[in-house]
């Protein structure tokens, strides 16, 4: 029998990209409501009754409403909003973040899809905290730039249809209270919220997330090699995450925002100056791929018993 998947909010950027990855796949039946029904609670309830798994591509309040609508149903949820990323009872759907997480996602009824920026940050930081190389009390800074599609349909229209040409780079989140910060702090296992400095650029999709460090911020005696080894060991065998060698990273002269654009990959780098002890940990991903739709499909595959990378763009 086919697994029936309801994409609630399928007309949005994330929902459309999920549908592309799920289209024409054997063993799947995709349920998407028409424009006249997608805000109709009765129609959404009926779709939830028919579905085995619902993927919520909705604003936070609507995502909470969707869970309430199906509270008495056996339907399982993948929530791509921020509504449940630090909520009790929800499994954080980043398969690579902990050794046990894949199995937990496989069994879970409620899975919260990670945010795009947190995916890059957590991939870099969580293995170092878990390995004891980075104390949970260490103050951290995140410098990150995303393609403008991360702002949703309104922001896309502003860039593509506005009278003025799009800006090359726009820093935002200047109030230092971005909604991704609690997610980053909790799932990295940090005692302090990191300082998050996001920006967007004129590229449609793609993302770079950087965490600058000095070796003095790490456990005494920690070397660049140990930092790299902790990351490489954490993602050994992970089908969507690669860690560049120190040699390859040292040979690079630049890292573009579009390096992983159009894919569901996550690429990690350790740039270092051993003489000064300076490190730049960097993650390249697609904000619409591994940062959103690709991660949702990866979680769906795990929950439904499909190969983890089925339908993904490698």
ABEGO torsion letter per residue (X at the ends): XBBBBBBBGAABAAAAAAAAAABGBBGBBBBBBBAAAAABAAAAAAAAAABABBBBBBBAAAAAAAAAAAAABABBBBBABAAAAABBGBBBBBAAABAAAAAAAAABABBBBBBAAAAAAAAAAAAAAAAGABBAABBBBBBBBBBAAAAEAAAAAAAAABABBBBABBBBGAAGABAAAAAAAAAAGBABBBBBBBBBBABABEBBBBBBBBAAABBBGBBAAAAAAAAAAAABGBAABBBBBAAAAAABABBBAAAABGBABBBBBBBBBAAAGBBBBBBBBBAABAABAAAAAAAAAAAAGBBAABGBBX
